[in-house]
Amino acid sequence: MSNEKKLPVAIQVYGLRDLLENTPENFKDVMQKVKDLGYDGVELAGLYGLEPAFVKKTLDEVGLVPLSAHVAFVEMMEDLDKVIADYSTIGVQYLVMPYMAEEYRPVNPEGFEKFLPMLNEVGEKIHKAGMTFLYHNHDFEFVKLPDGRWGYDAMFEAIPHDNLMPELDTCWCDVATGQAPEFIRKYTDRIPVVHLKDYIKKGDVKNMYKLIGIDSEDGGEEAGYFGLRPVGFGQMIWEPVLEAALDANTKWVVVEQDEHYEVDPLECARRSREYLKILGW
């Protein structure tokens, strides 16, 4: 992979939450460390009680682009005007829905049908405000509907492109389909951000979310292993994913690692960035 063609690399700040949640005063220091590791931008996941203007000023001073932010859908439904105002102040281009509640998932057709107009309404308002609404998947969107389509595709087909675009999480897409590069290419020109997330999965794992800190599903006895890893340290093969992102005219790739187990989060961030540098990114 040549050095000429590559995209800017950001990190999802959710992976660094342990350094920030109880100590928001560390924000500038942590952001400086992220910059020093070679990241170009950040995808925010909450503001830790900090004022939007302070977040913007800090990121400007450090030299990181706040390209996007994950915002819980409940928060958007409660006060979308405030969400838009806060993140406009910071200079965010993409507002991202990070997770879909169980009652709205494609496996539940009635809830899914009700959910799509809500998504469209939120996306339209975000678009009118000059930003773009993105949806960040897990694996549960990749179920086949009675008509043979993936639930994931049905969601984007039901909503105008301006109002909703994918932020493909490559790990979860790979877990569900083994076709992350194909899904990136399928959404050429409407997939501005791609999440780079690596993992190791062995055997039959019934409750992967429990293993990443979301204990909402009843998994019963575990017979396998699922764990997240820095990019390049798991079982994903990254060259085809990165080539697909270039071909699809993606604007940013974002490193995300939700859980780090016994390893320091910034050390994981360093490993991911160093691996991408080896590939010329």
N, C-alpha and C positions, 0 to 999 in steps of 0.2 A: 504494500500500500504506500503510495507516494506521499511525500510531504506537501505537495502542491495543493492537494484536495483534502481538506479536513474542515471540521466544524468547531466552533468554540465549545468548551467543556465547562459545565456548571456542576455544582453539587447540591443535592436536596438536603436542606439544613435539618430536616427531621432526624437524620442520622446522627446529628451532633447535639440533640436535645439535652442529653445528660450534662453537657457543658454550659447550658444556657437557661434551663427551666427555672432553677432556683437561684441562679446568679446572672440575671440579665446585664449586670454591670460588666460582665466578661464579653459582651457582644463584639465590641471593636477588636479586642485581642483575638478572639476566635476567628473573626472575619479576616484579620491580618494573616493569621496562620493559614487559612484557606487560600488566600491570595498567594502566599509564599510557596505553597505546594504546587502552584501552577494552574489553578482554576481561574476561569475567566468570569464566572458569574455564580449566582446562587438562586436556588428556588426556595422561597421561604415557606415555613410551615408554622404560622403563628408569629406573634410579635413580642411575646414574653412581657407584656405590659409596657413596652417601649412605645414612644410616640412615633407615628409614621414619618414625621419630618426629621426626627433624630436618626431613624433607620436609613432614610435616604442620604442624609448628610454623611453618616458613617460609611456607607457603602461607596459613596462618591470619593471620600477621602482615601479609602483603602484601594479603590480602583476595581471594584467588582460590580458587574451588571446584575440588577435584580430582575431577571427576565420573567419570573413567574412566581406564583404563590399557590400552595394548596390551601383551600378554605373549605371547611366542612359544609356540606349541602344545607344542613340545618341552619347554620350561621347565615348562609346566603338567603334562605327563605325568611329568616327572622328580620334581617335588615340589610337588604342588598345595596341600598343607597350608601350606607356606611362602609360596607365592604369595598364598593367601587371607589368611594372618596378616599379611604385610607390607602388603598393600593395604587390609586392614581397619583397620590402625593409621593409615594415611594418610586413611582415610575415603572411599575410592573406592566408588561405587555400581555401576559396570559394569566387568567384566573382559572384554577384547576379544581375540579371536583375529585377528591382523592379516593372515595369509597362509596359503594352503593349498599344501602340497607337491604336486609334480606327480603323484605316484602316487595321490593321493586325489581328484583332480579329476573332475568328472562325465564328462569325455571318456574316462575310464578306468573303466567301470561297475563292474568287480570291486573296484577299490581304493575307489571312492566308497561302495559298499555296506558294505564293511568299516569305513569311516571313520565312518559315521553313528552307530553305537552308542558309539564312543569319544567323539564329540562330546556325545552325550546323557549319558554317565556324568560327564564333566567338568562339564557344565551343571547336572546334578542336585546335585552336590556344592557348586557355587558358589551355587546357589539356596538350598540348606539353610543356607549360611553367611550368608544375608541379602543377597547381591548378585545381579546378573543377568549371565549370560554372553551376549555379543554376538559376531556374526561380521561382520568387515569384508571386503568383497569386492574383487576386481579385475575383469577382464573375462572371465576363463576360466570363471566359474561360469555365465555366460549362454550355455550351449550347449543345443541342443534334444535331449532324450532321445528314445529310440525311441517313447515313448508321447505325444510332442508337448509335454511340459512342459519349462519351463526347468529346468536343473540347480539353479539358485538356488532356485526355488520348491520343488523336490523335497526339498531339504535342510531347509527350514523346515517342510514338511508332515510329514516323517518324525520330527520331534522335538517333544515337548510345548512349548507356548509358554513355560512357566515356565523351561524349561531352555535355550532358545536363542531370541534375538531378533536382528533385523537391525540393523546399523549401516551403512546404505547409503552407499557411496562414490559420489557422484553423477557424478563424472568418468568412472569406469570403467563405470558403468551406461550412461551416455550414449554412450561409445565403442562399447559392445557392442550396445545396443538403441535408443538415441535416445529412451528412455522413462523417464527418471528420475522425473518427477512421478507417472507412472502407477504405478511400483513403490513409491513412498512411500505413495501412497493405498491400494494393494493391501494394505499391512501396517498399516493404521490400528489404533491402540491396541496395537501390539506393535513399534513402531519408535521407541524412546526417543531415539536419537541419529542424526542425519544429518550426513554429511561433506560439506562444501562445498569442492570442488576444481575449479579451472578449468584449461583446457588449450587448446592450438592443435594441430590435426592437419591435415596436408596430404599428399595423395598416398597411396601405398601403403606403410605402415610395417609391416615384418614383425616387428620386435623392439622393442616399446615399452618393455619392462622394462630393456633395455640402456641406453636413454636416460634412465632414472631411477635408474640405479645398481645394478640387479639383472641380472647377466649370466649367467642360467641357461638361456636359450633360444638355439638356433642360428638366427639370423635371415638369414644370407646377406647379399647386397648390399642396401643401403637405397635406396629410390626416393622416399622422402617425408620428412616432418618430424613429430616429436611432441615437444612441450615443455609443461611445466607453468607456470602463471601465477598471480599473485594473483587472488583472487575478483574478477570484474568486468573482468579484463584479458585474458580468453581468449574462447572462442567459446560458452561456456555462456550460456543465457538464464535469469537467476536468479529473476525474479518468480514464474514458475510453480512452481519448486522450493520456494521459501519459502512460497508459498500452500499447496502440498501438505503441507508439514511441519506447518503450523498445522492444516490439516484432519485430518491423521492423528494429532493429539494427541502429536506429538513433544515431548520435554522440552528438548532441547539441539540446537543446531547447532554443528559443530566445523569451523573453518577448517583445511585441511591443504594444505601445499605441500611435497612431498618434496624437490624440487630447485629451486635458485634461480639457477643458472648464474652470471652475473657480478654479480647484484644482492645486496646485503646481506640476510640472512634477516629481520632485524627491519624493514627497509624494506619487504620484501614483506608481512610481517605487518601493517604500518601501512596499506599500500595496500588489503589485503583488508578490514581493519576500517573504513577510511574509506568504501570502496565500500558496505559494508552499512549504514553510517550514512546514506548518501545515500538508500537505500531505506527508511529509517525504522527500521532495526534497531540 
